[in-house]
Amino acid sequence: MLSELLLPLPRQVRTHEWMLRLAEAIEHWRERSVGRARLGQLDERLLKDIGLSRADAWWEAGKPFWRA
């Protein structure tokens, strides 16, 4: 049983797994991009509520989607 788990995965399974991970990464990047765009649109009152300055919001909103 354990020896079966240690065998290399068939190429089709590895490709499928890779595609799922890529799709998850793209979705994560999209969510990050949308969130940053929304952050850049918040007014001063809402920024104060979450403890950010306008400069902090602009800095975060200006980051590329792939950067954490």
Biopython code that builds the backbone (N, CA, C, O; Angstrom):
import numpy as np
from Bio.PDB.StructureBuilder import StructureBuilder

atoms = [
    (1, "MET", "N", (0.828, -1.196, 0.000)),
    (1, "MET", "CA", (0.000, 0.000, 0.000)),
    (1, "MET", "C", (0.870, 1.257, 0.000)),
    (1, "MET", "O", (0.690, 2.135, -0.844)),
    (2, "LEU", "N", (1.808, 1.349, 0.936)),
    (2, "LEU", "CA", (2.677, 2.511, 0.999)),
    (2, "LEU", "C", (3.549, 2.616, -0.247)),
    (2, "LEU", "O", (3.810, 3.715, -0.736)),
    (3, "SER", "N", (3.994, 1.488, -0.753)),
    (3, "SER", "CA", (4.841, 1.513, -1.948)),
    (3, "SER", "C", (4.090, 2.098, -3.141)),
    (3, "SER", "O", (4.701, 2.738, -3.998)),
    (4, "GLU", "N", (2.783, 1.891, -3.208)),
    (4, "GLU", "CA", (1.979, 2.464, -4.294)),
    (4, "GLU", "C", (1.942, 3.988, -4.199)),
    (4, "GLU", "O", (1.931, 4.674, -5.222)),
    (5, "LEU", "N", (1.921, 4.517, -2.983)),
    (5, "LEU", "CA", (1.883, 5.965, -2.787)),
    (5, "LEU", "C", (3.215, 6.617, -3.159)),
    (5, "LEU", "O", (3.254, 7.791, -3.525)),
    (6, "LEU", "N", (4.292, 5.861, -3.064)),
    (6, "LEU", "CA", (5.605, 6.405, -3.339)),
    (6, "LEU", "C", (5.975, 6.365, -4.819)),
    (6, "LEU", "O", (6.981, 6.950, -5.220)),
    (7, "LEU", "N", (5.180, 5.686, -5.626)),
    (7, "LEU", "CA", (5.452, 5.610, -7.053)),
    (7, "LEU", "C", (5.234, 6.979, -7.689)),
    (7, "LEU", "O", (4.378, 7.734, -7.227)),
    (8, "PRO", "N", (5.980, 7.317, -8.733)),
    (8, "PRO", "CA", (5.748, 8.589, -9.427)),
    (8, "PRO", "C", (4.327, 8.652, -9.980)),
    (8, "PRO", "O", (3.776, 7.655, -10.446)),
    (9, "LEU", "N", (3.764, 9.825, -9.915)),
    (9, "LEU", "CA", (2.419, 10.005, -10.444)),
    (9, "LEU", "C", (2.448, 9.940, -11.962)),
    (9, "LEU", "O", (3.424, 10.364, -12.580)),
    (10, "PRO", "N", (1.390, 9.414, -12.570)),
    (10, "PRO", "CA", (1.315, 9.455, -14.031)),
    (10, "PRO", "C", (1.359, 10.906, -14.504)),
    (10, "PRO", "O", (0.915, 11.811, -13.797)),
    (11, "ARG", "N", (1.886, 11.116, -15.683)),
    (11, "ARG", "CA", (2.050, 12.470, -16.223)),
    (11, "ARG", "C", (0.732, 13.241, -16.251)),
    (11, "ARG", "O", (0.706, 14.436, -15.955)),
    (12, "GLN", "N", (-0.352, 12.569, -16.602)),
    (12, "GLN", "CA", (-1.652, 13.237, -16.690)),
    (12, "GLN", "C", (-2.067, 13.795, -15.326)),
    (12, "GLN", "O", (-2.602, 14.901, -15.248)),
    (13, "VAL", "N", (-1.826, 13.047, -14.263)),
    (13, "VAL", "CA", (-2.192, 13.498, -12.922)),
    (13, "VAL", "C", (-1.320, 14.684, -12.521)),
    (13, "VAL", "O", (-1.821, 15.657, -11.957)),
    (14, "ARG", "N", (-0.025, 14.613, -12.806)),
    (14, "ARG", "CA", (0.869, 15.723, -12.470)),
    (14, "ARG", "C", (0.460, 16.984, -13.220)),
    (14, "ARG", "O", (0.466, 18.075, -12.649)),
    (15, "THR", "N", (0.107, 16.845, -14.490)),
    (15, "THR", "CA", (-0.314, 17.998, -15.287)),
    (15, "THR", "C", (-1.595, 18.599, -14.719)),
    (15, "THR", "O", (-1.721, 19.819, -14.622)),
    (16, "HIS", "N", (-2.542, 17.749, -14.346)),
    (16, "HIS", "CA", (-3.805, 18.216, -13.778)),
    (16, "HIS", "C", (-3.549, 18.971, -12.477)),
    (16, "HIS", "O", (-4.127, 20.034, -12.246)),
    (17, "GLU", "N", (-2.682, 18.422, -11.630)),
    (17, "GLU", "CA", (-2.356, 19.054, -10.359)),
    (17, "GLU", "C", (-1.695, 20.418, -10.591)),
    (17, "GLU", "O", (-2.003, 21.391, -9.903)),
    (18, "TRP", "N", (-0.786, 20.475, -11.563)),
    (18, "TRP", "CA", (-0.110, 21.717, -11.893)),
    (18, "TRP", "C", (-1.106, 22.762, -12.384)),
    (18, "TRP", "O", (-1.010, 23.936, -12.025)),
    (19, "MET", "N", (-2.056, 22.333, -13.200)),
    (19, "MET", "CA", (-3.066, 23.263, -13.723)),
    (19, "MET", "C", (-3.951, 23.795, -12.602)),
    (19, "MET", "O", (-4.311, 24.972, -12.603)),
    (20, "LEU", "N", (-4.303, 22.941, -11.648)),
    (20, "LEU", "CA", (-5.104, 23.397, -10.514)),
    (20, "LEU", "C", (-4.346, 24.425, -9.679)),
    (20, "LEU", "O", (-4.916, 25.430, -9.253)),
    (21, "ARG", "N", (-3.071, 24.173, -9.451)),
    (21, "ARG", "CA", (-2.264, 25.124, -8.681)),
    (21, "ARG", "C", (-2.126, 26.454, -9.413)),
    (21, "ARG", "O", (-2.163, 27.517, -8.792)),
    (22, "LEU", "N", (-1.970, 26.393, -10.713)),
    (22, "LEU", "CA", (-1.882, 27.617, -11.500)),
    (22, "LEU", "C", (-3.197, 28.398, -11.421)),
    (22, "LEU", "O", (-3.187, 29.618, -11.253)),
    (23, "ALA", "N", (-4.311, 27.705, -11.540)),
    (23, "ALA", "CA", (-5.620, 28.364, -11.451)),
    (23, "ALA", "C", (-5.807, 29.008, -10.080)),
    (23, "ALA", "O", (-6.340, 30.113, -9.982)),
    (24, "GLU", "N", (-5.374, 28.330, -9.030)),
    (24, "GLU", "CA", (-5.478, 28.887, -7.679)),
    (24, "GLU", "C", (-4.607, 30.131, -7.539)),
    (24, "GLU", "O", (-5.018, 31.114, -6.922)),
    (25, "ALA", "N", (-3.415, 30.092, -8.106)),
    (25, "ALA", "CA", (-2.523, 31.251, -8.034)),
    (25, "ALA", "C", (-3.126, 32.439, -8.779)),
    (25, "ALA", "O", (-3.079, 33.567, -8.288)),
    (26, "ILE", "N", (-3.684, 32.196, -9.945)),
    (26, "ILE", "CA", (-4.304, 33.273, -10.727)),
    (26, "ILE", "C", (-5.479, 33.869, -9.967)),
    (26, "ILE", "O", (-5.646, 35.089, -9.944)),
    (27, "GLU", "N", (-6.289, 33.032, -9.349)),
    (27, "GLU", "CA", (-7.424, 33.533, -8.568)),
    (27, "GLU", "C", (-6.937, 34.360, -7.383)),
    (27, "GLU", "O", (-7.517, 35.400, -7.073)),
    (28, "HIS", "N", (-5.885, 33.909, -6.724)),
    (28, "HIS", "CA", (-5.320, 34.652, -5.592)),
    (28, "HIS", "C", (-4.807, 36.016, -6.056)),
    (28, "HIS", "O", (-5.039, 37.026, -5.393)),
    (29, "TRP", "N", (-4.118, 36.044, -7.183)),
    (29, "TRP", "CA", (-3.605, 37.304, -7.719)),
    (29, "TRP", "C", (-4.744, 38.247, -8.088)),
    (29, "TRP", "O", (-4.652, 39.453, -7.862)),
    (30, "ARG", "N", (-5.824, 37.698, -8.660)),
    (30, "ARG", "CA", (-6.974, 38.530, -9.033)),
    (30, "ARG", "C", (-7.605, 39.141, -7.788)),
    (30, "ARG", "O", (-7.908, 40.334, -7.760)),
    (31, "GLU", "N", (-7.801, 38.322, -6.759)),
    (31, "GLU", "CA", (-8.387, 38.831, -5.510)),
    (31, "GLU", "C", (-7.508, 39.916, -4.897)),
    (31, "GLU", "O", (-8.014, 40.919, -4.394)),
    (32, "ARG", "N", (-6.190, 39.715, -4.939)),
    (32, "ARG", "CA", (-5.264, 40.700, -4.396)),
    (32, "ARG", "C", (-5.354, 42.001, -5.188)),
    (32, "ARG", "O", (-5.344, 43.084, -4.603)),
    (33, "SER", "N", (-5.440, 41.903, -6.500)),
    (33, "SER", "CA", (-5.514, 43.087, -7.353)),
    (33, "SER", "C", (-6.803, 43.865, -7.095)),
    (33, "SER", "O", (-6.780, 45.090, -6.974)),
    (34, "VAL", "N", (-7.914, 43.156, -7.012)),
    (34, "VAL", "CA", (-9.207, 43.803, -6.752)),
    (34, "VAL", "C", (-9.203, 44.453, -5.372)),
    (34, "VAL", "O", (-9.668, 45.582, -5.216)),
    (35, "GLY", "N", (-8.686, 43.751, -4.381)),
    (35, "GLY", "CA", (-8.630, 44.298, -3.023)),
    (35, "GLY", "C", (-7.796, 45.556, -2.947)),
    (35, "GLY", "O", (-8.169, 46.510, -2.263)),
    (36, "ARG", "N", (-6.678, 45.572, -3.636)),
    (36, "ARG", "CA", (-5.822, 46.756, -3.634)),
    (36, "ARG", "C", (-6.490, 47.923, -4.346)),
    (36, "ARG", "O", (-6.370, 49.069, -3.913)),
    (37, "ALA", "N", (-7.182, 47.642, -5.419)),
    (37, "ALA", "CA", (-7.899, 48.711, -6.125)),
    (37, "ALA", "C", (-8.978, 49.307, -5.228)),
    (37, "ALA", "O", (-9.158, 50.524, -5.187)),
    (38, "ARG", "N", (-9.684, 48.454, -4.519)),
    (38, "ARG", "CA", (-10.731, 48.945, -3.594)),
    (38, "ARG", "C", (-10.119, 49.738, -2.449)),
    (38, "ARG", "O", (-10.671, 50.754, -2.028)),
    (39, "LEU", "N", (-8.984, 49.279, -1.947)),
    (39, "LEU", "CA", (-8.303, 49.995, -0.868)),
    (39, "LEU", "C", (-7.950, 51.414, -1.317)),
    (39, "LEU", "O", (-8.076, 52.365, -0.546)),
    (40, "GLY", "N", (-7.513, 51.545, -2.549)),
    (40, "GLY", "CA", (-7.162, 52.857, -3.069)),
    (40, "GLY", "C", (-8.348, 53.793, -3.221)),
    (40, "GLY", "O", (-8.162, 54.999, -3.384)),
    (41, "GLN", "N", (-9.567, 53.262, -3.172)),
    (41, "GLN", "CA", (-10.775, 54.073, -3.336)),
    (41, "GLN", "C", (-11.459, 54.434, -2.012)),
    (41, "GLN", "O", (-12.446, 55.169, -2.003)),
    (42, "LEU", "N", (-10.936, 53.919, -0.904)),
    (42, "LEU", "CA", (-11.572, 54.197, 0.388)),
    (42, "LEU", "C", (-11.400, 55.652, 0.780)),
    (42, "LEU", "O", (-10.384, 56.275, 0.473)),
    (43, "ASP", "N", (-12.405, 56.186, 1.461)),
    (43, "ASP", "CA", (-12.295, 57.568, 1.930)),
    (43, "ASP", "C", (-11.530, 57.611, 3.258)),
    (43, "ASP", "O", (-11.221, 56.577, 3.851)),
    (44, "GLU", "N", (-11.236, 58.834, 3.703)),
    (44, "GLU", "CA", (-10.412, 59.020, 4.903)),
    (44, "GLU", "C", (-11.024, 58.367, 6.136)),
    (44, "GLU", "O", (-10.304, 57.804, 6.961)),
    (45, "ARG", "N", (-12.345, 58.435, 6.268)),
    (45, "ARG", "CA", (-13.020, 57.870, 7.439)),
    (45, "ARG", "C", (-12.817, 56.357, 7.501)),
    (45, "ARG", "O", (-12.503, 55.807, 8.557)),
    (46, "LEU", "N", (-13.001, 55.689, 6.360)),
    (46, "LEU", "CA", (-12.831, 54.237, 6.337)),
    (46, "LEU", "C", (-11.378, 53.825, 6.537)),
    (46, "LEU", "O", (-11.092, 52.824, 7.195)),
    (47, "LEU", "N", (-10.467, 54.601, 5.967)),
    (47, "LEU", "CA", (-9.050, 54.305, 6.181)),
    (47, "LEU", "C", (-8.691, 54.435, 7.663)),
    (47, "LEU", "O", (-7.944, 53.621, 8.206)),
    (48, "LYS", "N", (-9.228, 55.459, 8.299)),
    (48, "LYS", "CA", (-8.973, 55.647, 9.725)),
    (48, "LYS", "C", (-9.529, 54.458, 10.519)),
    (48, "LYS", "O", (-8.901, 53.997, 11.472)),
    (49, "ASP", "N", (-10.699, 53.968, 10.126)),
    (49, "ASP", "CA", (-11.311, 52.820, 10.815)),
    (49, "ASP", "C", (-10.421, 51.579, 10.778)),
    (49, "ASP", "O", (-10.409, 50.793, 11.725)),
    (50, "ILE", "N", (-9.685, 51.404, 9.696)),
    (50, "ILE", "CA", (-8.828, 50.218, 9.591)),
    (50, "ILE", "C", (-7.372, 50.535, 9.941)),
    (50, "ILE", "O", (-6.498, 49.679, 9.809)),
    (51, "GLY", "N", (-7.117, 51.760, 10.385)),
    (51, "GLY", "CA", (-5.798, 52.121, 10.881)),
    (51, "GLY", "C", (-4.754, 52.399, 9.818)),
    (51, "GLY", "O", (-3.561, 52.194, 10.045)),
    (52, "LEU", "N", (-5.200, 52.870, 8.645)),
    (52, "LEU", "CA", (-4.263, 53.195, 7.570)),
    (52, "LEU", "C", (-4.340, 54.671, 7.214)),
    (52, "LEU", "O", (-5.399, 55.293, 7.306)),
    (53, "SER", "N", (-3.221, 55.211, 6.813)),
    (53, "SER", "CA", (-3.205, 56.576, 6.291)),
    (53, "SER", "C", (-3.457, 56.516, 4.786)),
    (53, "SER", "O", (-3.435, 55.443, 4.183)),
    (54, "ARG", "N", (-3.696, 57.678, 4.195)),
    (54, "ARG", "CA", (-3.871, 57.746, 2.737)),
    (54, "ARG", "C", (-2.590, 57.280, 2.042)),
    (54, "ARG", "O", (-2.650, 56.594, 1.021)),
    (55, "ALA", "N", (-1.444, 57.648, 2.589)),
    (55, "ALA", "CA", (-0.163, 57.236, 2.002)),
    (55, "ALA", "C", (-0.002, 55.715, 2.056)),
    (55, "ALA", "O", (0.475, 55.104, 1.100)),
    (56, "ASP", "N", (-0.404, 55.104, 3.182)),
    (56, "ASP", "CA", (-0.340, 53.636, 3.297)),
    (56, "ASP", "C", (-1.223, 52.973, 2.236)),
    (56, "ASP", "O", (-0.823, 51.999, 1.599)),
    (57, "ALA", "N", (-2.413, 53.511, 2.063)),
    (57, "ALA", "CA", (-3.354, 52.945, 1.091)),
    (57, "ALA", "C", (-2.807, 53.083, -0.324)),
    (57, "ALA", "O", (-2.884, 52.138, -1.109)),
    (58, "TRP", "N", (-2.257, 54.243, -0.660)),
    (58, "TRP", "CA", (-1.680, 54.429, -1.996)),
    (58, "TRP", "C", (-0.500, 53.494, -2.221)),
    (58, "TRP", "O", (-0.343, 52.930, -3.303)),
    (59, "TRP", "N", (0.331, 53.334, -1.187)),
    (59, "TRP", "CA", (1.493, 52.446, -1.292)),
    (59, "TRP", "C", (1.037, 51.010, -1.587)),
    (59, "TRP", "O", (1.559, 50.351, -2.486)),
    (60, "GLU", "N", (0.062, 50.547, -0.817)),
    (60, "GLU", "CA", (-0.439, 49.176, -1.009)),
    (60, "GLU", "C", (-1.150, 49.037, -2.348)),
    (60, "GLU", "O", (-0.956, 48.042, -3.047)),
    (61, "ALA", "N", (-1.962, 50.007, -2.713)),
    (61, "ALA", "CA", (-2.711, 49.949, -3.970)),
    (61, "ALA", "C", (-1.781, 49.988, -5.183)),
    (61, "ALA", "O", (-2.133, 49.489, -6.252)),
    (62, "GLY", "N", (-0.611, 50.572, -5.022)),
    (62, "GLY", "CA", (0.317, 50.673, -6.137)),
    (62, "GLY", "C", (1.196, 49.449, -6.359)),
    (62, "GLY", "O", (1.921, 49.377, -7.351)),
    (63, "LYS", "N", (1.137, 48.496, -5.450)),
    (63, "LYS", "CA", (1.950, 47.285, -5.603)),
    (63, "LYS", "C", (1.428, 46.429, -6.750)),
    (63, "LYS", "O", (0.222, 46.391, -6.991)),
    (64, "PRO", "N", (2.311, 45.748, -7.453)),
    (64, "PRO", "CA", (1.849, 44.812, -8.489)),
    (64, "PRO", "C", (1.150, 43.605, -7.844)),
    (64, "PRO", "O", (1.406, 43.277, -6.685)),
    (65, "PHE", "N", (0.290, 42.968, -8.589)),
    (65, "PHE", "CA", (-0.531, 41.876, -8.055)),
    (65, "PHE", "C", (0.282, 40.703, -7.541)),
    (65, "PHE", "O", (-0.179, 39.979, -6.659)),
    (66, "TRP", "N", (1.465, 40.499, -8.062)),
    (66, "TRP", "CA", (2.240, 39.328, -7.660)),
    (66, "TRP", "C", (3.036, 39.554, -6.384)),
    (66, "TRP", "O", (3.552, 38.597, -5.806)),
    (67, "ARG", "N", (3.146, 40.796, -5.933)),
    (67, "ARG", "CA", (3.930, 41.094, -4.737)),
    (67, "ARG", "C", (3.021, 41.086, -3.506)),
    (67, "ARG", "O", (1.958, 41.706, -3.496)),
    (68, "ALA", "N", (3.455, 40.383, -2.491)),
    (68, "ALA", "CA", (2.662, 40.295, -1.244)),
    (68, "ALA", "C", (2.788, 41.545, -0.428)),
    (68, "ALA", "O", (2.193, 41.646, 0.645)),
]
sb = StructureBuilder()
sb.init_structure("model")
sb.init_model(0)
sb.init_chain("A")
sb.init_seg("    ")
for serial, (resi, resn, name, xyz) in enumerate(atoms, 1):
    if name == "N":
        sb.init_residue(resn, " ", resi, " ")
    sb.init_atom(name, np.array(xyz, "f"), 0.0, 1.0, " ", f" {name:<3s}", serial, name[0])
structure = sb.get_structure()
